[in-house]
Amino acid sequence: MSTPPLFLVDALPTGPQTILDGPEGRHAATVKRLRAGETLTLSDGAGGLATCVVEAPVGKDSLQLRVIERADVPAPQPRVIVAQALVKGDRGELAVELATEAGADAIVPWRAARCVVKWDDGPRAEKALARLRNTVREAAKQARRAWVPEVLEPVTTKGLLDIVDGKTGLVLEGSAGLRLADVSLPKQGDIVLVVGPEGGVSDEEIAALEGAGAQAVRLGSTVLRASTAAAVALGALGALTTRW
């Protein structure tokens, strides 16, 4: 049996009934074609869930719902912040989509030295960031996540050092001698998972990140694409900690 579809709302209903309208209501009524008696889940994206049953359509693009159960899902611990180097083309959005589905708690686009993609300031940058945030939102819905990851403003390596400072930093590097499976991981707090571009993380960047307390680690003997590495590492972290 599949899990009920999840829809994101600004605030969960406080009473026994509610109306799901707007873009989410349209998606539920006209795309998913949910009918009376079917179940769906509402989420505020910050851990709050409300399981509801469809009572009746309200117009063409809205549904009247009855709340049957409420839940508050604690934020995962330890949290994982993915610093994802900018990736060319659709693979950039694929990277954040897969990382969201795999459990990332926050995503930071990283302007690494070897990135082919350049993040220009201005309207184009605002549109690019909006696309990433929308990709994350849709991926969180697809994965039925109670928590929608935050997508931060892009950072340079200097900005990334500030994020890593005081946290458990893990830099994915295929030539590293240390395996991720052999790292002592915290039970609480933040892990910063650093994923480089297709050209890899430069020696200077690795040295700077290690100076901020991070460790270079490898996942295995194979080489992963920059767009898939975070998702694979998040799976490993889920199994190596109490996140899963």
LINKA-V200015 format. One record per pair of residues at least 24 apart in sequence whose C-alpha atoms are under 6 Angstrom apart, sorted by the first residue. I is the first residue (numbers start at 1). J is the second residue. D is the distance in whole Angstrom. If there is no record, write none. Layout:
I_J_D + I_J_D
//
This chain:
4_39_6 + 4_40_5 + 5_40_5 + 6_41_5 + 6_42_6 + 6_141_6 + 6_144_6 + 7_42_5 + 8_42_6 + 8_43_5 + 8_44_6 + 9_44_5 + 10_44_6 + 11_44_6 + 16_66_6 + 16_67_5 + 17_65_6 + 17_66_5 + 17_67_6 + 18_64_6 + 18_65_5 + 19_63_6 + 19_64_5 + 19_65_6 + 20_62_6 + 20_63_5 + 21_62_4 + 25_61_6 + 25_62_5 + 26_61_4 + 29_61_6 + 45_146_6 + 45_147_5 + 45_148_5 + 46_147_5 + 47_72_5 + 47_73_5 + 47_146_5 + 47_147_5 + 48_72_5 + 76_243_6 + 77_188_5 + 77_243_6 + 78_187_6 + 78_188_4 + 78_189_5 + 78_190_6 + 79_105_6 + 79_190_5 + 80_104_6 + 80_105_5 + 80_190_6 + 80_191_5 + 80_192_6 + 81_105_6 + 81_106_5 + 81_107_6 + 81_192_5 + 82_107_5 + 82_192_6 + 82_193_5 + 83_107_6 + 83_108_5 + 83_109_6 + 83_110_6 + 83_193_6 + 83_194_5 + 84_109_5 + 84_110_5 + 84_195_5 + 85_109_6 + 85_110_4 + 85_111_6 + 85_112_6 + 85_195_6 + 85_196_5 + 85_197_5 + 86_110_6 + 88_117_6 + 91_227_6 + 95_227_4 + 95_228_6 + 97_136_6 + 97_139_6 + 98_231_6 + 99_230_6 + 99_231_5 + 101_139_6 + 101_143_5 + 102_231_5 + 102_234_6 + 105_149_5 + 106_149_5 + 106_150_5 + 106_151_6 + 107_151_5 + 108_152_5 + 109_154_5 + 110_154_6 + 110_155_5 + 111_155_6 + 111_156_5 + 114_199_6 + 115_197_6 + 165_212_5 + 169_214_4 + 170_194_6 + 170_214_6 + 170_215_5 + 170_216_6 + 171_215_6 + 171_216_5 + 171_217_6 + 172_216_6 + 172_217_5 + 172_218_6 + 173_216_6 + 173_217_6 + 173_218_5 + 174_218_5 + 176_216_6 + 176_217_5 + 176_218_6 + 178_217_5 + 179_217_5 + 179_218_5 + 180_217_5 + 180_218_6 + 180_219_6 + 197_226_6 + 198_226_5
//
